[in-house]
């Protein structure tokens, strides 16, 4: 198990007429840059709190009660980056959603849509 964690491999496919050291070095540098960008860039949808607050620690919160899965589906549709925590000991369950301030409009649209759907 420990050996599996220590030994990681990455496959790189290069299409070139002549494979030189410079071409190989440029390809490896591009792969490493892409891997670093994917690691630090928050993805759309559910994120960890660490990834969500990587560059900017400010995150807004909102409380959601009821079904969280339908909220997640529409949040991904509106490309909201968020983190969800469940409040223990409440019935029905309540969820605290952390999201970035620049996405407040999209999240408000999601919440309003959810409330309309629940009322119908």
C-alpha positions in Angstrom: 0.0 0.0 0.0 2.8 2.4 0.9 4.6 1.7 -2.4 1.5 2.6 -4.3 1.3 6.0 -2.7 5.0 6.7 -3.3 5.1 5.6 -6.9 2.7 7.6 -9.2 3.0 7.6 -12.9 1.7 10.0 -15.5 1.3 9.1 -19.2 2.2 11.8 -21.7 1.5 11.4 -25.4 3.6 13.5 -27.8 3.1 13.8 -31.5 6.3 15.2 -33.1 8.3 14.5 -36.3 11.5 14.3 -34.2 11.5 13.8 -30.5 14.2 15.9 -29.0 15.0 16.8 -25.4 13.5 20.2 -25.8 10.2 18.9 -27.1 10.1 16.3 -24.2 10.9 19.1 -21.7 8.2 21.4 -23.1 5.6 18.5 -23.0 6.4 17.6 -19.4 6.3 21.3 -18.3 2.9 21.7 -20.0 1.6 18.6 -18.1 2.9 19.8 -14.8 1.4 23.3 -15.3 -2.0 21.7 -16.2 -1.9 19.5 -13.1 -1.1 22.4 -10.8 -3.9 24.5 -12.4 -6.4 21.7 -11.9 -5.3 21.2 -8.3 -5.7 24.9 -7.3 -8.6 25.9 -9.4 -12.0 25.4 -7.7 -14.2 23.2 -9.8 -17.9 23.9 -10.5 -20.2 22.2 -8.0 -19.3 20.7 -4.7 -15.9 21.6 -3.3 -13.9 21.1 -0.1 -13.7 24.2 2.1 -10.0 24.3 1.5 -10.4 24.4 -2.3 -13.3 26.9 -2.1 -11.3 29.4 -0.1 -7.9 28.8 -1.7 -7.3 32.3 -3.1 -10.0 34.4 -1.4 -11.0 33.3 2.1 -14.3 35.2 2.1 -17.3 32.9 1.6 -21.0 33.7 2.1 -23.4 31.2 3.8 -27.0 30.3 3.3 -29.2 27.7 5.0 -31.1 25.2 3.0 -33.7 22.9 4.5 -35.3 19.9 2.8 -33.8 18.1 -0.2 -30.2 19.0 -0.9 -29.9 16.9 -4.0 -32.2 19.1 -6.1 -30.3 22.1 -4.8 -27.0 20.6 -6.0 -28.4 19.8 -9.4 -29.5 23.4 -10.1 -26.3 24.9 -8.4 -24.2 22.9 -10.9 -26.4 24.1 -13.7 -25.8 27.7 -12.7 -22.1 26.9 -12.2 -21.9 27.8 -8.5 -18.9 26.7 -6.5 -20.1 25.6 -3.1 -19.4 23.6 0.1 -22.1 21.9 2.1 -22.2 21.0 5.8 -25.0 19.2 7.5 -26.2 20.3 10.9 -26.5 17.3 13.1 -29.4 16.7 15.5 -32.1 18.5 13.5 -35.1 17.0 12.0 -35.8 17.6 9.1 -32.1 18.0 8.3 -30.7 21.5 7.7 -27.7 22.2 5.5 -25.3 25.2 5.6 -24.0 26.1 2.1 -20.9 28.1 1.7 -20.3 29.9 -1.6 -18.3 32.6 -3.2 -19.6 36.2 -3.1 -19.2 36.7 -6.8 -21.7 33.9 -7.4 -24.5 35.4 -5.2 -26.8 36.2 -8.1 -26.6 32.6 -9.5 -27.2 31.1 -6.1 -30.2 33.4 -5.4 -31.7 32.2 -8.7 -31.2 28.6 -7.6 -32.8 29.2 -4.2 -35.8 31.1 -5.8 -36.3 28.3 -8.3 -36.2 25.7 -5.5 -38.8 27.6 -3.4 -41.1 27.9 -6.4 -40.8 24.2 -7.1 -41.5 23.3 -3.5 -44.6 25.5 -3.4 -46.1 23.8 -6.6 
